[in-house]
Amino acid sequence: MSVKTFNRGVYLPHYKEYSEEKAITTIALPSEVVIPLSQHIGAPCKAVVSVGDKVKTGQKIGDSDAFVSAPVFSSVDGTVTAIEPRPGFTGNDVESVVIEVAEKQEEPSWSERDISKMSGEEIKQAVRDAGIVGMGGAAFPTSVKLSPPKPIDVLIINACECEPFLTCDHRVIVEMTEALVLGSKLIAKVVDAPRIIFGIESNKPDGIEALKAQVGDEEGLEIIELDVKYPQGSEKQLIKATTDREVPPGKLPLEVGVVVQNVGTAVAAYEACRFGKPLYERVLTVTGDAAANPGNVKVPIGTTIGHIIEQCGGFKDGKEPGKVVLGGPMTGFAQTRLDIPVVKGTSGILLFSEEMLVKTEHMPCVRCARCVDHCPMYLYPNSISSNAERGFYDKAAEWGAMDCFECGICVYVCPSNRPIVQLVRDTKKAQAAK
């Protein structure tokens, strides 16, 4: 099997050895969960419960009539104690439903359905009803993605997990292979795609073998092994590597007849269709050189990162970490507090020691063009950041800031340690305000 890839990008240290062989486990429930009513791109939900209400695991607690949105669900049995703004992982307060967890939890019961008889519309409705969003981090409502206005002939399942440290998708591939493949077939049925490609990086040989065993020689299903390069799992780069199709600047994958979904999203789609199970829990990785017991855990959405860290053994040697990051090290968000809840798109909790961190003040651009040489979108991050730094946001947008998907490579290779991604975000915020 030949290894495929895209142009540019960067080779990063993996740091996956901390947790890649650790099977998925569960943790004890917290005493309280905080469930944000906006965990996705699009319109936020409004609470459909009130303070004092008793709720059950899997019960809808927030919804919206907007097309681009996804309902949210209680992840526990308990009592609603507050509906109020609470701190979110981006640093902004988010309207949230706070639930006191009941001592006694009832095992949720789901009614099993025959997925072979479901139509495409029924599958899409089940996905919408379950509140499924992209679980690779982007959190775009999946039902919207499954409503393309143009014909689709390829579904790509993103099994790359190209960011260092993260291994939760890897474990899902190995441990939930059947659900992954069946969920992929359901998604393909919705968009009428005759071909399914599983794009997986070559550093997951057990995942590749698990997929091969499940797929066999079934027609229309293909496994493509990819180079271990970042950001191999980004949609446009994944499409280029697996199909040799190029998505035009400013356009979506549907322009070239492709839909891309994450492995966790495919498994969630299977569970929604087969059992009617909503998305109220997810698998994430707790890892890093400051983690006492790195691993992959399935947690109820709304659980605080502090509780999860504690349940995973706390900090290594009892020392406070130098940094805590939600998500991957390249695209994640550093946290200043541990009472932040995990959401549908949270793929990891990274704990770094002081020794792991590089503490350097950023300096002026030295025009080395390393950011240009490595940018997978063929942009000029140097010009974007220089203009944004001076408040010339229109000029930064002209240089392509709006096409940047914030992979962080420019910051990684920059000898001046410039905050290029933050300047891109400032530009996008300024353009949105206009």
Secondary structure, DSSP 8 states (H G I E B T S, - for coil): ---B--SS-B------TTTTT--EEE----SEEEEES--SSSS--EESS-TT-EE-TT-EEEE-SSSS---EE-SSSEEEEEEEEEE-TTSSEEEEEEEEE-SS----------GGG--HHHHHHHHHHTT-B-TTTT--BHHHHT--SS---EEEEE----SSS--HHHHHHHHSHHHHHHHHHHHHHHHT-SEEEEEEETT-HHHHHHHHHHHTT-TTEEEEEE-S-BTTTSHHHHHHHHH-----TT--GGGGTEEEEEHHHHHHHHHHHHH---S-EEEEEEESTTBSS-EEEEEETT-BHHHHHHHTT-BGGG---SEEEES-TTT-EEES-S--B--TT--EEEEE-GGG-------------HHHHH-TT---HHHHHHHHHTT-HHHHHHTTGGG-----HHHHH-TT---HHHHHHHHHHHHHH-
